[in-house]
Amino acid sequence: MIFLLSYSLIIVIYGIDMNSIMFETLLHNESKKMYNYLLKILRNREDAEDILQETFIAFHKKIDSVNETSYKSYLFSTAYHKALNHIKKRDKKNKLVTSYDEMEHFEEKTNENNEDKNLLVKNALSQLKPEEALIIELQFYQKMNYKQIAETLETTQSAVDSKLVRAKKKLINIINEQKKMQEDRPDIV
């Protein structure tokens, strides 16, 4: 995966002078997480890369007004809204992509069993509604707490709690169904 983002590119395009070390560090630390987040929402590599770039450009423009403690919420919220706007435009053109086949996680896979579990979870996530997969993504992969998720999705913490409970239950049911189907399937040698 190639990210087309760089501090110098943004500076050249927008002519903004700011703390380059801070921005580049943030870009380096958050870009893979943001890309995966956007990929789960948009379900298309090119769209995720485009929205990622737009998100960091928007962040760059507002960096002086963003509180250091809430920059992650700002990034995810901006990405979320840009992705939703993109989906609305894409839906109008009837080009909605509905598979998670392109989804990548940059997690360590220590053994085959872990790979099987990751695949099982990935397949289960693809069967959830995008909103359900998104809220699970924010909690488990992006390690956001309920308050941060609520800020990102512009909702209440109690709504986040109930949505997470429902999404987790649905995810567990899907995983259990998949496991049962695997157990019932005879091994082919």
Protein Blocks (a to p, Z undefined) as FASTA:
>chain_A
ZZfbdfklmmmmnopacdfklmmmmmmmmmmmmmmmmmmmnopaklmmmmmmmmmmmmmm
mmmmpcfklmmmmmmmmmmmmmmmmmmmmmmnopacfbfklpccdddcfbfklmmmmmmm
mmmmmmpcfklmmmmmmmmmnopafklmmmmnopafklmmmmmmmmmmmmmmmmmmmmmm
mmmpccdZZ
